[in-house]
């Protein structure tokens, strides 16, 4: 008899839809300073921020200060819980 092993999932538990994520990414691209990014973050729902941080960290055209502001705002525990622990190795 085969035994079924259970391993808890460490990946994303919530993935924002593209109709919310794409406009937020376009607005994040326009941010020139971290203050602009923080103002944008304040207007967005909290549940899309980890997805936005993940996608923005993979794009070359998003300013580095804006990406760092989103990643710092989310915090390490929230990012590990949503996109996964190894997703942000490149952003730091």
N, C-alpha and C positions, 0 to 999 in steps of 0.2 A: 504494500500500500504506500502510495506517495504521500509525503508530508508537505503541507502547504506552510510556507514560512511567511510571516507577516513582518513587513518593514515599514514603519511610518514614513510618509512622504515628506521630503524636505523642500520640495519645489514650491512654486507659486500656488497659493490657495485662492487667489483672486487675480484675474487678469482683466484690466480695463479694456473696454471695447475701443476699436479704432476710431469710431466717430467722436469719442471724447479725447483720446490720446493724441491724435494727429493735430487738432487745433491747439492743444496745450503745448505740443512740441514746437509748433510754428511760433507761438507767442514766446516760448522760452528761447528760441533762436534769436529773437529780436532784443533780448535783454543784453545790455552791454556791461552792467556791473552786477555785483551780488545784491545790491539794494533793489535793483529792478527785478531780479529773480525772486527775492523775498516778497515783494509786493505781489508778484504773480502767484507765488505759492499760497499766499493768504487768500486769494480769490478762487483757488481750486479745491475740489473735495479731497479729503485726506486719503481716500482709498486709491486714487490714481497716482499719487506721488511716488510710490515704489516702482510702478511700471514706467512712469515718466523718467525717473532717475536711471532705470536700467536702459531704456531706449536712448536717452540723451547721452549716456556715457559711451554708447557704441557709435555715435555719429561725430564726424569730424567738424561739421559746420556749426555745432552748438558751442557757444563760448565756454571755456573752461571754468570761469568764475560762476557761471550760471549752473553748470553741472555740480560743482562742489557745493553750492548753496543748497541745491535740492537734496543731495546725498547727506549733507550735514543736518539738514532739517529733519529728514526721515529718521536718522539715528541707526546705529548698527543692529539693534535687536529687531526693529521693524523691518529693516531690509532683509535680514536673515529669515524672518518669518514669511515674507512675501516672495521676493524673487529667488531667494536661496543664498546659502552661505558663500558659495564660490563665484557668484555673479559679478561682484564688484572688485575683483582682484586688480583690475586695470585702472580704476578711477582714483585710487589714493595716491 
